[in-house]
Amino acid sequence: MVDTKSAPTLSALAPKVRRLFELSAAKLRSIEQSWAPAKGAPVFTFGGKYTSRGWTEWTQGFQFGSAILQFDATGEAEFLEIGRLRTVDVMAPHLTHTGVHDHGFNNVSTYGNLLRLMSEGRIPENLWERRFYEVALKVSGAVQAARWSRTADGGGYIYSFNGPHSLFVDTIRTLRAPAVSHLLGHVLMGENDRKISLIDRVAQHARATARYAVWYGEGRDAYDVRGRTAHESIFNINDGNYRCPNSQQGYSPFSTWTRGLAWAMCGFAEQLELFDTLPGHEETIAIMEKAARATCDFYMAHTPPDGIPYWDTGAPGLAKLGDWRATPADPYNEHEPVDSSAAAIGAQGLLRLGRRLKHDGYFNAGLKVCDTLFAEPYLSTDENHQGLILHSVYHRPNGWDAIPPNAKVPAGESSMWGDYHAREVGLYLLRLIEGKPYLKFW
């Protein structure tokens, strides 16, 4: 269980946050110098060097978005230039990618961060540059929202790259794309010029995720533990009926893959911040808040006291670790890997929900996670390692992660999404520490 009593204050955490960005600069320069665009997007490290892994190109925006976040945190102009140039040169195909649900990852991390910086006055106002970012975000959100399947209860969801039958829990965090598109005044045009509300699709997807991908201890099935999540929810596309949970990257449909849990924590929390500003969505807000509380509570109860989770709470090797919920996570154990990327993502959910609800338990849990994450053995201090946060896991069932010599489980490597979200939660904290504008995705 996460030890909130030993959480640092914001001011006490400040040196670690600043050191994170000091180390981050050299990592970003190294990737920029060695990255070959023809190889695809960098995904995770092997032997400390970022490599590509073809599945879907969902990490490109994290690469360039990280440079933009670095500028945001430090004011180092070279990283703004990298973010701007690479967004223009490389990101256009991601705007019209009809085959993925990842638009919020790729495009809000790049075009969205740049538009936010301009709106905040951090970069000079330029009308045509602003319009470039706005058109990109309008298109991206609409393309993502067009991946639509209807459910038997009259709602619907944005389906995953697996196809129309598949709702991924990850997608709750990518809803920022159609949400931003809506806020920019855009709609999705359908058959016969029917105008489709993007914010309505955001709300319906959030409700479907809360209903089908999150459990509440209400007797839904024999494994109904409040707050647990399923990576994938399967539907019959002929009639829209829900059929069963599934898992692509977790241990099983009936255990909790902790990165999926973290996507839910973070996604629901930031969508709540947005929907609090939109009138007429009280029922959706109540549904999302119930899901956010449940998932954050589950994370806190099923994570070691230092705040770093193992990759899946049902992974069979955990039984060999004894009372793993009561002892600090061990990234070098011989049985199951930890997933620092889940910690980086989940921490932001805890912090945002805690701030919104004025709930010290959630907020302090987020501080505790960051206190551990922003120090060794998770913070990468080796100048020859391109990763920023160590001990991330990508796809344990497929065996895609590097296992060190003489070890039995993955350890010591980084992921592009883990590094990006560590920077993002670091920036979130830095703005609170320095009294700067609150960090929002819109």
N, C-alpha and C positions, 0 to 999 in steps of 0.2 A: 504494500500500500504506500502511495506517495507520501513522504514525510513533509507535510506542509509547515510543521512547527520549526523546522530548521531552514526554511526558505529565507533568502536574503531580502533586504529592502531594495527598492529600485536604485537608490544611491549607492548601496554597497555593491550592486551588480554592475554598475557603470564601468569600472575598469575592465571587466571581462568583455563587455560589449564592445568597447573601443579596441581591445586587443583582437577581437574577432575580425574587425574590419582592417586592422593593420596587417594581419596575416592574409586576409582575403585578397589584398591588392596583388601580391606576388603570385598567388594561385591563378588569378584571372590573366595576368600577363603571360604566364607560362602556357596556359591553354590557348590563348590568342596566337602565340608564336608557333605552337606546334600543331594546331588543329588544321586538318585538311578537309575543306568543304565537300570534296568529292566522296569522302567516306561516310557522309551522313552526320547526323547530330551526335555529339558526345553523350553517352548514357551513364556509364559507370567506369570506375578505374580498375585496372589490372596491374599489379606491381607499381601502383602509385601514378599511373598514366591513364588519362581518359581515353576510352575506346568507344566505338559505336556498336550498337546491337540492333539489327533490323527487326522490328515488330510493328510498331508505328512510330512515326517521327514526333513523339510527344514531348521531347526534352529540349528542342531547339530554342524555344522561347525562354527556358530557364537559363540557358547559356548567356544569351544577350541581355536578358532581364537582370541577371546577376551583375553585369557591368553597370547597368542603369541604377540599380540599388546601391552599388558601391559609390557612384557619384552622389547619389542622394544623401548617403551617410557621411561622406567625407569631403565633398566638393571637388574631388580630383577630376579635372576636365577631360583627361585622356579616356576615362571610362565612359563618360557621356558620349564622346566621339565614337568609341567602339560600339556602344549601344545604338546610336543613331545610324551609323553607316551599315552595320550588319542587319539592322531591321529593314532598311531599304533594300539592301542587296539580296537578302536571303529569305525573308519572312513572307513575301507575297503569296507563294503557293499554299501556305497555311491558312490564309484568309478564305480560300474557296475550297478547302479540303472537305469534300462531302463524305469521306469515309471514316471520320473519327469524331469522338465526343470531346476532344481535348482542346477546343478553341480557347477556353478560359486559361488554360495552362500556357499555351504558346503565344496568344495574341494580346491578352490583357497584361501579361508579364513584359511585353515589349511596347507595342503601340499604346497600350493603356497606361503604363508607367510614364511614358514620355508625355502623353496628354495630361496626366495628373501633374507632372512637374511644371508644365506650362501654365496650367490653371492655378497652381500655387505660386506662380511668379518665380520659380527656381531657375527656369530658363527663359530667354527673351520671348515675348509674344511675337508671333509671326502668323498672320491670318492663313496663308496658304499651307504652312506646315501644320497648323492646327486642323485645317480641313482635311489634310492628308491622313492624320491620325484618326479623325472622326469618321471619315468614310470607311477606313479600314475596319474600325471597330463595329460600325453599323453592319457591314457585310459579314464579318465573322460571326457576330451574334445571331444573325438571321440564318446563316448556313447551318450553324449548330442546331438551332431550334427547329429546322426543317427535318431533322432526324427524329420523327415523331411517331410513337405508337400509342394507341388508345387502350385504356383499361376498361374492364367490364363495369366498373363503378362510375363511369362517365368522365374519368380523369385521363391522364396520360403521362408519358415520360420520354425524355430524350434517350434514344437507345444507343448502346455502346457499339464499338467497332465489331463486336461479335454478331450483330444483326438485330432485327426488329424485335426479337423475343427477349432481349437482354438489357436489364437495367443494372448499371454498375454504381456502387456506392461512391466511387471516385468522382462521379459527374457532379455531385452536389457542390464540389469546389470549383468546377468549371462553369457553373451557372453565372459567374461574374460576366461572361461574354454576352449572352442575351440580355442580362440585366443592364449592362453599360449601353448596349445598342438601344434598348428601350429608353433609357435616360437621355440619350441623344436625339430622341424623337422619332426613332425608326420603327417600322412594322415589317413583318414578313408578309409578302404578297403571295396569295395562293390562287387556286383555280378560280376563274371568273372574277379575277381582281379582288378576291376576298381578302380583307385586311385581318391579319392574325396578330393578336396582341402578344408581344414577346414577354412582357411581365406576367401575363396570364400563364404562359408556358413555364416560366421560371417557378411560379407559385405551384402549378400542378405537379411539376417534377419534384419539387421539394416535398410536397405532400405525399407523393408516391414513394419517395425514398424513406420518409419518416414511417410510412405505414408498412412497407414491405421489406426494407433493408435493416430496420432497427427493431429490437425486441424490448418489451416493457415489463416482463414478469407477470403477464396477465393470462397465462395459460394457452398461448398460441400453439405451442407444440411441447414435446417432452424435453426440449433443451432451451426453454424460454427463460433466459437469465436477463434481467433488466439491463439494458444498455449495450448488449452485445450486438454485433452487426454481421451481415453476410456481404461478401464481396459482390456477388451477383444475384439478382432475382430473375427467375425465369417465368415467362408468360406464354400462354397459348395465343398466338397472333391472330388466330381465326375468330376468337370471341373475346379476347382481352382478359381472360381469367388468369390469375396468378397460379403457378403450378408448384414451385419449390425454390429453395435457396440453392446456390451453387458457389463454387470458389475457383477462380482462375489462379490466384497467387497465394492463397492461404492453404492451411493444412486440410480443412474440410469445410463443407457447407454449414456444419453445426458447431464450428469453433470460430474464434474471432481473430482474423488476420489484422494485426494491429495498425498497419498503415491504412487499411480501409477504415478502421475505426477512427483514425486521426483525420482522414479526409472528411468524415462526417462531422467530427467535433469542430474543425476549422470552418467547413462550408456552412453548416447551420449557424454558427456564431456570427459570421460576417454577413450572411443574408438577413439575419435578425436585425443587425445594425442598419441595413438598407431599408427593410420593410417597416421599421419603426418610423421612417420618414414618409411612408406612402399611406394615404388614408384608404380605408375600406378593406383592409386585409387582416382584420383582427383574428379570424379563425385560422388563417395560415400562420400567423405569428404564434398563436397558442400551440399549434401542432409542431412548429419548428422548435419552440422553446422546450417543449416536452422531450423532443428528440435530442436537443443539445444537452439538456441536463442529464438525461439518461446515459448518453455516450460519454460525457465527461466524468460522470460518477463511476462508470464501468472502468474507464482508463485509470482513475485514481485508485480504485480498489484492486485492480488486477495488474498493476505495474509495481516493480520494486521501489523501495523507499527513495532511491536517488532519482526516480522519474524516467528512467530509460527502460522501455518495454522489450521483452523478447518478441520475436517476429510473429508469433501466433500463440494465443493463450491456451490453445488445445494441443500444441505440438507435443508429440509423445515423449521426447527426451526430457521435457521439463520435470517429469516424475523422478528423474535421476538427480535432480538438483536440490532435492529437499524442499524446504519452505522458501521457494524462490520469490514469493511476494513479500517476504519479510527481510530479505538480505539484498544488499546492493547488486545490481546487474553485473554479470561477469562476461565481458565480450570475448574472453579467451577460454571459456569453458569448452568441454569436449562433447556436448550433447545438442544444444540448440543455439543458434545465433541470436543476438540482440538486433534491433533495427533502430539505429539512431535517427533515420529519416522520419520514422513515425513520431519520434520524440519532437523533432523540429517542427513538424506539421501540427501535432497535437498541442504543443505548448501555446501556439497562437490561439487555438480554439479556447483553451483554458483562460488565457489572459483576456480575450475579448468578451467571453461570456461572463467572467468574473467582474469586469469593469461595467458591463451593461447591467448586471443584476446587483451590483454593489455587494458582491459575495466574496469575502476574503479567502474562503477555502479554495475556490477555483483559481483566483488570481495568484495566490501564494503557491499553488501547485504549479502554475505556469512558470513562476519565478524559480521554483526549485528545479524544474526540468532544465531551464536555461542555465542555471548555475552549474549543473553537472555537464551539460552539453558543451558549454563554452570553456571547458578546461580539459586537460589530458585525463584519461586516454582517448577522449572523443575529439577534442580540438586537434587538428593536424598541424604540428609545429615544424615538421620536417620540410625544409625548403625544396627538397627533391620530389615531394609528393604533391600532385596537382589537386588533390581533394582537400576540402576545408573541414569537413566533419567525417570522422572515421566510423567504421563498423555499421555501414548501411547495407541493407539486403535488397536485392531486386526481385528475383524469382527463385525462391528456395526449391519448390517442387521440380522445376525444370533444370536445376543445377547450374544456373547461369553465373553464380557468384564465385569469385576466386576464394579458394581455400589455401591458406598459407602452408608452406612445407611443414610436415610433421604434425599438422593439425587435422581435425576432423570436421570442423564446421567453418563457414565463411567468417572472416574477420579482417580488419585492417584496411578496408577499402571504402570508397566514397561513391555517392551518386549525384547526378546533376540536380535532381529534385530535392535531395536532402540538403545539399549546399545552398541552393536557392532559398529554400524555406528557412534555413538557419540565418541567412542574410536578411530575409524579410522580417522574421520575428525579432532579429537584432535591431533592424531599423525601427520597428514598432516600439521597442523598448527605448531606443535612443531618443525618439521624439517625446516620449513621456518623460524621460529623464531631463531633457533639455527644455521642456515646456514648449515644444514646437507643435505645429498643427497635427491633429490626430490623423493617423495613417488609415486611409480608406482606399478601396479599390476603385471608387468612382469620384 
